[in-house]
């Protein structure tokens, strides 16, 4: 069943015969609404009338109006109303009228008759019906009797575009305050569809089609920008904002200025808002714009403004996530890293900050400097906040509106967001560290030294096996310093492992990378080697584990120990790293 189309009219008290004009057609009538019914195209005419009648209008206008409406073949429903002299009368009037309109119906307004303040009430009512009840406002006509000379017809002016302005104002304000341009995108898409329909009706007017296409393109860009903003994608935000800026300075701006009052001004507000976060225009629209984007101070500060915007909007999950990525980019910027979006580069930068954070652990044995400690605390708190929010509260702890530590994070953020201060160096610098057990056969240590070529070495040994260290290092021609981690009970001394890890912690931290041989010695030694590997990983050191395989018989291994074994890498080989 087709939704009803209702004409809403307020009767005045002085009906008079007037010649009204709509477009190029004219019609004489005592009431503007009756003339409007006859002048509108058949498919656009309301099928029902709701007439608001005051006591004065009842005496002077109701009878002739109802008679004229019946002659026009339209049913009229009379609604008696007060004059709206106070807030209570206005409330009663608006509620009684709104009740008459089914959700999803059509409404045309006649603003000509009635008391002077009634058009304002109609305006408010129309906004309510269209915004919250799904009523489509087809037109809002005013019969302009003022200024008509004798013999001239009075134009019926359609003021409906003014009803769109509040939606536009809301859309622009929403975009400026929240970054959500979805309402603006919907409005522009509707305007573009209307322009396209008119272009088709005009014999596929090419110029109008072109203008409709430019408005549609702007709407699409705003939709993409809304998605990027909601997902906190700083690079995509910059690219889409660049596209909005470009579209808003093209034919779209001129077309919208023609289509709606203040249209050009509102589009300009959208453009200036988008420009604040836009990437350079020369990048916009290119196929591979990301690899061409240089990481410099301007880009870091643009992204920092996005972080601040999320903070202002209380969008803490987005702010925390983007702040963390920004800190990683800051390290890469100060390191002069060109491939700053490469996964490996970003992972290495994360390790550097993670190493600082890990040093805050009480029993780490590492003393941070006054310069290092604030960065360590910042990264530690930021990670905890980000994790608590990005897991959406799926933990036993209750997530408060302001997570613990957020104030301290913000205080430190204010100090670093201008991108001038680099995180202090921490960890690394001493090259490759080899960790290897040593059992009764020194050939295992020999092979591990030959395969890894370390700058330093930690050997897990017992009193009985320590003598083999010198022989293995001499045979391997290894001049790297060697430190022994001696285990009193190499078979069952599990309680000794924690002390070994504490003793090795500074060596692990100083390493640029750690190679761990899991072969040789007792089972306990292998477990200790694995736990040292995990401890190095906790300090964000790159770790590679190896397993050595000597396929010769035991007697031959004893007779000729210093023969290189086959090597199986568990975490990627050193040869792959070099390539």
C-alpha positions as CSV (number, residue, x, y, z in Angstrom):
1,X,0.0,0.0,0.0
2,X,1.3,3.4,-1.0
3,X,2.1,5.8,2.0
4,X,-0.4,8.7,2.3
5,X,0.6,12.1,1.0
6,X,-0.9,14.8,3.3
7,X,-1.1,18.5,2.7
8,X,-0.8,20.4,6.0
9,X,-2.5,23.9,6.0
10,X,-3.4,26.5,8.6
11,X,-6.5,28.5,7.7
12,X,-6.5,32.3,8.0
13,X,-9.4,34.6,8.6
14,X,-9.5,36.6,5.4
15,X,-9.9,34.4,2.4
16,X,-9.6,36.3,-0.9
17,X,-9.6,35.4,-4.6
18,X,-6.0,35.5,-5.8
19,X,-4.2,34.4,-9.0
20,X,-1.3,32.1,-7.8
21,X,1.6,31.1,-10.0
22,X,3.8,27.9,-9.9
23,X,6.4,27.8,-12.6
24,X,4.7,28.9,-15.8
25,X,1.2,27.9,-14.7
26,X,-1.4,30.1,-12.9
27,X,-4.6,29.3,-11.0
28,X,-7.1,31.5,-9.3
29,X,-8.4,30.4,-5.8
30,X,-9.5,31.8,-2.4
31,X,-6.8,29.7,-0.7
32,X,-3.2,29.1,-1.7
33,X,-3.4,25.4,-0.8
34,X,-6.4,24.9,-3.2
35,X,-4.4,26.6,-6.0
36,X,-1.4,24.5,-5.1
37,X,-3.4,21.3,-5.5
38,X,-4.4,22.3,-9.0
39,X,-0.9,23.5,-10.0
40,X,1.2,20.6,-8.8
41,X,1.8,17.7,-11.2
42,X,-0.7,14.9,-10.7
43,X,1.9,12.5,-9.4
44,X,3.1,15.1,-6.8
45,X,-0.3,16.1,-5.5
46,X,-1.3,15.3,-1.9
47,X,-4.3,13.0,-1.5
48,X,-5.4,14.3,1.9
49,X,-5.6,17.6,3.7
50,X,-5.1,18.3,7.4
51,X,-6.5,21.8,8.1
52,X,-5.7,23.5,11.4
53,X,-8.6,25.7,12.4
54,X,-8.7,28.3,15.2
55,X,-12.0,29.5,16.5
56,X,-11.7,32.7,14.4
57,X,-10.9,30.7,11.2
58,X,-13.8,28.4,11.9
59,X,-16.3,31.2,11.6
60,X,-14.8,32.9,8.5
61,X,-12.8,30.3,6.5
62,X,-13.8,26.7,7.2
63,X,-16.9,26.5,5.1
64,X,-15.5,27.9,1.9
65,X,-12.2,26.0,2.3
66,X,-13.9,22.6,2.9
67,X,-16.2,23.2,-0.1
68,X,-13.2,24.1,-2.4
69,X,-11.3,21.0,-1.2
70,X,-14.3,18.7,-1.9
71,X,-14.6,20.2,-5.4
72,X,-10.9,19.4,-5.9
73,X,-11.6,15.8,-4.9
74,X,-9.5,15.8,-1.7
75,X,-10.5,14.6,1.7
76,X,-10.1,17.2,4.5
77,X,-9.6,16.4,8.2
78,X,-10.3,19.3,10.4
79,X,-8.1,19.8,13.5
80,X,-9.3,22.5,15.9
81,X,-6.4,24.2,17.6
82,X,-5.7,27.0,20.0
83,X,-3.8,30.1,18.9
84,X,-0.6,29.0,20.5
85,X,-0.3,31.9,23.0
86,X,2.0,30.0,25.4
87,X,4.2,27.0,25.7
88,X,1.5,24.7,26.8
89,X,-0.8,25.6,23.9
90,X,2.1,25.2,21.5
91,X,2.9,21.8,23.0
92,X,-0.7,20.6,22.6
93,X,-0.8,21.8,19.0
94,X,2.4,20.2,17.9
95,X,1.6,16.8,19.6
96,X,-2.0,16.7,18.1
97,X,-0.7,17.5,14.6
98,X,2.2,15.0,14.8
99,X,-0.2,12.3,15.8
100,X,-2.0,12.7,12.4
101,X,1.1,11.7,10.4
102,X,1.9,8.0,10.0
103,X,5.6,7.1,10.0
104,X,7.0,7.0,6.5
105,X,4.2,9.2,5.0
106,X,4.6,12.2,2.7
107,X,3.9,15.8,3.7
108,X,3.5,19.0,1.8
109,X,3.3,22.2,3.8
110,X,1.3,25.4,2.9
111,X,2.8,28.2,4.9
112,X,0.6,31.0,3.5
113,X,-2.3,31.2,6.0
114,X,-2.8,31.3,9.7
115,X,-1.3,33.3,12.5
116,X,2.1,34.8,11.9
117,X,4.0,32.5,14.2
118,X,2.4,29.3,12.7
119,X,5.1,28.9,10.0
120,X,7.7,28.6,12.8
121,X,5.7,25.9,14.4
122,X,5.3,24.1,11.0
123,X,9.1,24.4,10.5
124,X,9.8,22.7,13.9
125,X,7.1,20.1,13.2
126,X,8.6,19.3,9.8
127,X,12.1,18.8,11.3
128,X,10.7,16.4,13.9
129,X,8.7,14.4,11.4
130,X,11.5,14.1,8.8
131,X,14.3,13.5,11.3
132,X,12.6,11.1,13.8
133,X,9.5,9.7,12.1
134,X,10.7,9.1,8.6
135,X,8.1,11.5,7.1
136,X,9.3,12.8,3.7
137,X,8.7,16.5,3.3
138,X,7.8,16.9,-0.4
139,X,7.4,20.7,-0.4
140,X,6.9,23.7,1.8
141,X,5.1,26.4,-0.2
142,X,4.4,30.0,0.6
143,X,2.0,32.1,-1.5
144,X,3.8,35.5,-1.7
145,X,1.1,38.1,-1.8
146,X,3.3,40.9,-0.6
147,X,4.5,43.2,-3.3
148,X,2.1,42.0,-6.0
149,X,0.7,44.7,-8.2
150,X,-2.8,44.7,-9.4
151,X,-3.3,42.2,-12.1
152,X,-0.1,40.3,-11.2
153,X,-0.1,36.7,-10.0
154,X,1.4,35.7,-6.6
155,X,4.2,33.2,-6.8
156,X,4.1,30.0,-4.8
157,X,7.6,29.8,-3.5
158,X,9.0,26.4,-2.4
159,X,10.9,26.9,0.8
160,X,11.6,23.2,1.3
161,X,15.5,23.6,0.8
162,X,15.5,25.6,4.0
163,X,14.3,22.4,5.8
164,X,17.6,20.7,4.7
165,X,19.8,23.4,6.3
166,X,19.5,22.1,9.9
167,X,20.6,18.7,8.6
168,X,23.5,20.3,6.8
169,X,24.4,22.3,9.9
170,X,24.3,19.2,12.0
171,X,26.4,17.3,9.4
172,X,29.1,19.9,9.3
173,X,29.2,20.4,13.0
174,X,29.4,16.6,13.5
175,X,32.3,16.4,11.1
176,X,34.2,19.2,12.8
177,X,33.6,17.9,16.3
178,X,33.9,14.1,15.8
179,X,35.4,13.5,12.4
180,X,32.3,11.6,11.4
181,X,31.3,12.8,7.9
182,X,28.6,10.2,7.3
183,X,25.7,12.6,7.7
184,X,27.3,15.0,5.1
185,X,27.9,12.0,2.8
186,X,24.3,11.0,3.0
187,X,23.1,14.6,2.3
188,X,25.4,15.0,-0.7
189,X,24.4,11.6,-2.1
190,X,20.8,12.6,-1.9
191,X,21.5,15.8,-3.7
192,X,23.5,14.0,-6.3
193,X,20.7,11.6,-6.9
194,X,18.2,14.4,-7.3
195,X,20.5,16.2,-9.8
196,X,21.0,13.0,-11.8
197,X,17.2,12.5,-11.9
198,X,16.7,16.0,-13.2
199,X,19.5,15.5,-15.8
200,X,17.7,12.4,-17.1
201,X,14.4,14.2,-17.2
202,X,16.0,17.0,-19.2
203,X,17.1,14.6,-21.9
204,X,20.3,13.5,-20.2
205,X,21.7,17.0,-19.8
206,X,25.5,16.4,-19.9
207,X,26.5,19.4,-17.8
208,X,24.0,18.5,-15.1
209,X,25.2,14.9,-15.1
210,X,28.8,16.1,-14.7
211,X,27.8,18.3,-11.8
212,X,25.9,15.4,-10.2
213,X,29.0,13.2,-10.6
214,X,31.2,15.7,-8.8
215,X,28.8,15.9,-5.9
216,X,28.6,12.1,-5.8
217,X,32.4,11.9,-5.8
218,X,32.6,14.2,-2.8
219,X,30.0,12.1,-1.0
220,X,32.0,9.0,-1.6
221,X,35.2,10.6,-0.3
222,X,33.4,11.8,2.9
223,X,32.2,8.2,3.4
224,X,35.7,6.8,3.1
225,X,37.1,9.5,5.4
226,X,34.5,8.6,8.0
227,X,35.6,4.9,7.9
228,X,39.3,5.9,8.2
229,X,38.6,8.2,11.1
230,X,36.5,5.6,13.0
231,X,39.3,3.0,12.5
232,X,42.0,5.6,13.5
233,X,44.0,5.0,10.3
234,X,46.2,8.1,10.2
235,X,47.6,7.6,6.7
236,X,44.2,6.7,5.2
237,X,42.7,9.7,7.0
238,X,45.3,11.9,5.4
239,X,44.7,10.5,1.9
240,X,40.9,10.7,2.1
241,X,41.0,14.2,3.7
242,X,43.2,15.2,0.7
243,X,40.6,13.8,-1.6
244,X,37.8,15.7,0.2
245,X,39.8,18.9,0.0
246,X,40.3,18.4,-3.8
247,X,36.7,17.5,-4.4
248,X,35.4,20.5,-2.4
249,X,37.4,22.9,-4.6
250,X,36.1,21.4,-7.8
251,X,32.7,21.5,-9.6
252,X,31.1,20.0,-6.4
253,X,31.4,23.2,-4.5
254,X,29.8,25.3,-7.3
255,X,27.1,22.7,-7.8
256,X,26.2,22.6,-4.1
257,X,26.2,26.4,-3.9
258,X,23.5,26.4,-6.5
259,X,21.5,23.5,-5.1
260,X,21.1,24.8,-1.5
261,X,21.2,28.0,0.5
262,X,24.6,28.5,2.1
263,X,25.7,25.4,0.3
264,X,29.0,26.9,-0.9
265,X,29.8,28.2,2.6
266,X,29.1,24.8,4.2
267,X,31.2,22.9,1.7
268,X,34.1,25.4,2.4
269,X,33.8,24.6,6.1
270,X,34.1,20.9,5.3
271,X,37.1,21.6,3.1
272,X,39.0,23.6,5.8
273,X,38.2,20.9,8.4
274,X,39.6,18.2,6.2
275,X,42.6,20.2,5.2
276,X,43.9,20.2,8.8
277,X,44.7,16.5,8.5
278,X,45.2,16.1,4.7
279,X,48.4,14.8,3.2
280,X,50.0,16.8,0.4
281,X,47.7,17.2,-2.6
282,X,50.3,15.7,-5.0
283,X,50.0,12.3,-3.2
284,X,46.2,12.2,-3.4
285,X,44.8,9.7,-6.0
286,X,48.1,8.1,-6.9
287,X,48.0,4.3,-7.0
288,X,51.0,3.6,-4.6
289,X,50.9,6.7,-2.4
290,X,52.0,5.0,0.8
291,X,55.6,4.1,-0.3
292,X,56.0,7.7,-1.6
293,X,55.1,9.1,1.8
294,X,58.2,10.4,3.6
295,X,58.4,10.3,7.4
296,X,59.4,13.8,8.6
297,X,58.5,16.2,11.4
298,X,55.5,17.5,9.6
299,X,54.0,14.1,9.1
300,X,54.7,13.1,12.8
301,X,53.0,16.4,13.9
302,X,50.1,15.8,11.6
303,X,49.6,12.4,13.2
304,X,50.1,13.9,16.7
305,X,47.2,16.3,16.0
306,X,45.0,13.3,15.2
307,X,46.0,11.7,18.6
308,X,45.1,15.0,20.3
309,X,41.8,15.1,18.5
310,X,40.9,11.6,19.7
311,X,41.9,12.6,23.3
312,X,39.7,15.7,23.1
313,X,36.8,13.5,22.0
314,X,37.4,11.0,24.8
315,X,38.1,8.3,22.2
316,X,40.7,6.7,24.4
317,X,41.0,3.3,22.6
318,X,41.8,5.1,19.4
319,X,44.1,7.6,21.1
320,X,46.1,4.9,22.9
321,X,46.4,2.7,19.8
322,X,47.5,5.6,17.6
323,X,49.8,7.0,20.2
324,X,51.6,3.7,20.5
325,X,52.2,3.5,16.7
326,X,53.3,7.2,16.7
327,X,56.0,6.4,19.3
328,X,57.3,3.6,17.0
329,X,57.4,6.0,14.1
330,X,59.2,8.5,16.2
331,X,62.1,6.0,16.8
332,X,62.2,5.2,13.1
333,X,62.3,8.9,12.2
334,X,65.2,9.7,14.5
335,X,67.0,6.5,13.3
336,X,66.7,7.8,9.7
337,X,64.8,4.7,8.6
338,X,63.5,5.1,5.0
339,X,61.3,1.9,5.1
340,X,59.4,3.2,8.1
341,X,56.2,1.3,7.2
342,X,57.9,-2.1,6.7
343,X,56.8,-4.7,9.3
344,X,60.4,-5.6,10.2
345,X,61.4,-2.0,10.8
346,X,58.5,-1.3,13.1
347,X,58.9,-4.6,15.0
348,X,62.6,-3.7,15.7
349,X,61.5,-0.2,16.9
350,X,58.9,-1.8,19.2
351,X,61.6,-4.1,20.6
352,X,63.7,-1.0,21.6
353,X,60.8,0.5,23.6
354,X,59.9,-3.0,25.0
355,X,63.4,-3.5,26.3
356,X,63.1,-0.2,28.2
357,X,59.8,-1.3,29.6
358,X,61.0,-4.8,30.6
359,X,63.8,-3.2,32.6
360,X,61.2,-1.8,35.1
361,X,60.8,-5.3,36.5
362,X,62.1,-5.4,40.1
363,X,64.5,-8.3,39.7
364,X,65.7,-7.3,36.3
365,X,69.1,-6.3,37.7
366,X,69.1,-3.3,35.3
367,X,69.3,0.3,36.6
368,X,67.7,2.8,34.3
369,X,69.0,6.3,33.9
370,X,66.9,9.4,34.7
371,X,66.4,9.9,30.9
372,X,65.4,6.2,30.3
373,X,62.9,5.7,33.1
374,X,60.2,8.2,31.9
375,X,60.2,6.5,28.5
376,X,60.0,3.0,30.1
377,X,57.1,4.0,32.3
378,X,55.3,5.7,29.4
379,X,55.6,2.6,27.1
380,X,54.7,0.3,29.9
381,X,51.6,2.2,31.0
382,X,50.5,2.9,27.4
383,X,50.7,-0.8,26.5
384,X,48.7,-1.8,29.6
385,X,46.0,0.8,28.8
386,X,45.9,-0.1,25.1
387,X,45.6,-3.8,25.9
388,X,42.8,-3.3,28.5
389,X,40.8,-1.2,26.0
390,X,41.4,-3.2,22.9
391,X,40.4,-6.4,24.6
392,X,37.0,-4.6,25.1
393,X,37.0,-5.3,28.9
394,X,37.0,-9.1,28.4
395,X,39.1,-9.5,31.6
396,X,38.3,-9.8,35.3
397,X,39.3,-6.3,36.0
398,X,36.7,-3.5,35.6
399,X,37.7,-0.9,33.0
400,X,36.9,2.6,34.3
401,X,36.1,5.6,32.2
402,X,39.7,6.8,32.7
403,X,42.2,3.9,32.9
404,X,44.8,4.0,35.6
405,X,48.0,5.7,34.4
406,X,46.3,7.7,31.7
407,X,47.0,11.1,33.3
408,X,50.7,10.2,33.5
409,X,50.7,9.0,29.9
410,X,49.1,12.3,28.8
411,X,51.6,14.4,30.7
412,X,54.5,12.6,29.0
413,X,52.7,12.8,25.6
414,X,52.7,16.6,25.9
415,X,56.5,16.6,26.2
416,X,57.2,14.4,23.2
417,X,54.4,15.1,20.6
418,X,56.4,17.8,18.8
419,X,58.7,14.9,17.6
420,X,61.9,16.7,18.7
421,X,62.9,14.4,21.5
422,X,64.1,10.9,20.6
423,X,63.8,7.9,23.0
424,X,67.2,7.3,24.6
425,X,69.4,4.4,23.5
426,X,69.0,1.3,25.6
427,X,70.3,-2.2,25.1
428,X,72.4,-3.6,22.2
429,X,75.7,-2.4,21.0
430,X,77.8,-5.4,21.9
431,X,77.1,-7.5,18.8
432,X,76.0,-11.1,18.6
433,X,75.8,-13.2,21.7
434,X,76.1,-17.0,21.6
435,X,74.6,-19.1,24.4
436,X,75.5,-22.8,24.3
437,X,75.6,-25.7,26.7
438,X,78.8,-27.7,27.0
439,X,78.7,-31.4,27.9
440,X,81.4,-34.1,27.7
441,X,82.0,-33.4,23.9
442,X,83.5,-30.0,23.2
443,X,82.8,-30.5,19.5
444,X,79.2,-29.1,20.1
445,X,80.6,-25.8,21.4
446,X,83.1,-25.7,18.5
447,X,80.3,-26.1,15.9
448,X,78.1,-23.5,17.6
449,X,81.0,-21.0,17.5
450,X,81.7,-21.7,13.9
451,X,78.1,-21.4,12.8
452,X,77.3,-18.2,14.8
453,X,80.6,-16.3,14.7
454,X,79.7,-14.4,17.9
455,X,81.2,-11.2,19.4
456,X,80.5,-12.7,22.9
457,X,79.7,-16.1,24.4
458,X,77.9,-17.5,27.4
459,X,78.6,-21.2,28.1
460,X,76.5,-23.4,30.3
461,X,78.8,-25.9,31.9
462,X,79.5,-28.0,35.0
463,X,82.7,-28.4,37.0
464,X,83.4,-31.6,34.9
465,X,82.9,-30.0,31.5
466,X,84.4,-26.5,31.9
467,X,87.8,-27.7,30.8
468,X,86.6,-28.2,27.3
469,X,85.8,-24.5,26.8
470,X,89.4,-23.4,26.0
471,X,89.9,-26.3,23.6
472,X,86.7,-25.6,21.7
473,X,87.4,-21.8,21.4
474,X,91.0,-22.4,20.3
475,X,89.9,-24.9,17.7
476,X,87.2,-22.5,16.4
477,X,89.8,-19.7,16.4
478,X,87.3,-17.7,18.4
479,X,88.7,-14.6,20.1
480,X,85.3,-13.5,21.6
481,X,85.2,-13.1,25.3
482,X,83.6,-16.2,27.0
483,X,81.7,-16.1,30.3
484,X,80.9,-19.4,32.1
485,X,77.5,-20.1,33.7
486,X,78.4,-23.0,35.9
487,X,75.7,-25.4,37.1
488,X,76.4,-27.3,40.3
489,X,74.0,-30.1,39.6
490,X,73.8,-30.4,35.8
491,X,71.1,-33.2,36.0
492,X,68.6,-32.0,38.6
493,X,69.6,-28.4,39.5
494,X,66.3,-26.8,38.3
495,X,66.4,-24.4,41.2
496,X,69.7,-22.9,39.8
497,X,68.2,-21.7,36.5
498,X,66.7,-18.5,37.9
499,X,70.0,-17.4,39.3
500,X,71.7,-18.2,36.0
501,X,69.2,-16.0,34.1
502,X,69.7,-13.1,36.6
503,X,73.5,-13.4,36.1
504,X,73.1,-13.3,32.3
505,X,70.6,-10.5,32.1
506,X,73.0,-7.7,31.5
507,X,74.8,-9.8,28.8
508,X,71.4,-10.5,27.1
509,X,70.4,-6.8,27.2
510,X,73.7,-5.6,25.7
511,X,73.4,-8.0,22.7
512,X,72.3,-6.9,19.3
513,X,71.0,-10.4,18.7
514,X,71.2,-13.7,20.6
515,X,71.9,-17.1,19.1
516,X,71.0,-20.0,21.3
517,X,72.3,-23.5,20.7
518,X,69.9,-26.1,22.3
519,X,72.2,-29.1,21.7
520,X,74.8,-30.6,24.0
521,X,75.1,-31.2,27.7
522,X,72.4,-32.6,29.9
523,X,68.6,-32.2,29.5
524,X,68.7,-29.6,32.3
525,X,71.3,-27.6,30.4
526,X,69.0,-27.6,27.3
527,X,66.1,-26.4,29.4
528,X,68.3,-23.6,30.9
529,X,69.4,-22.6,27.3
530,X,65.7,-22.4,26.2
531,X,64.8,-20.3,29.2
532,X,67.7,-17.9,28.5
533,X,66.3,-17.6,25.0
534,X,62.9,-16.7,26.4
535,X,64.5,-14.1,28.7
536,X,66.3,-12.5,25.8
537,X,63.0,-12.3,23.9
538,X,61.4,-10.7,27.0
539,X,64.2,-8.0,26.7
540,X,63.1,-7.6,23.0
541,X,66.4,-9.0,21.7
542,X,66.2,-10.8,18.4
543,X,66.7,-14.5,19.1
544,X,67.6,-17.4,16.8
545,X,67.8,-21.0,18.1
546,X,69.9,-23.7,16.5
547,X,70.0,-27.5,16.8
548,X,73.3,-29.2,15.9
549,X,73.3,-32.7,14.4
550,X,76.5,-34.8,14.2
551,X,75.7,-38.0,12.4
552,X,79.0,-39.7,13.1
553,X,79.3,-42.6,15.5
554,X,80.2,-41.6,19.1
555,X,83.6,-43.2,18.9
556,X,84.5,-41.1,15.9
557,X,83.2,-37.9,17.6
558,X,85.4,-38.6,20.6
559,X,88.4,-39.3,18.4
560,X,88.0,-36.2,16.2
561,X,85.8,-33.7,18.1
562,X,86.3,-30.6,16.1
563,X,84.3,-31.3,13.0
564,X,81.5,-28.9,12.1
565,X,78.0,-30.5,12.6
566,X,75.0,-30.0,10.5
567,X,72.9,-27.0,11.7
568,X,69.1,-26.7,11.8
569,X,67.8,-23.2,12.5
570,X,64.4,-23.0,14.3
571,X,63.8,-19.3,13.9
572,X,65.4,-18.5,10.5
573,X,69.1,-18.8,9.7
574,X,71.8,-16.2,9.8
575,X,72.3,-16.8,6.1
576,X,68.7,-15.7,5.4
577,X,69.2,-12.6,7.5
578,X,72.3,-11.7,5.5
579,X,70.5,-12.1,2.2
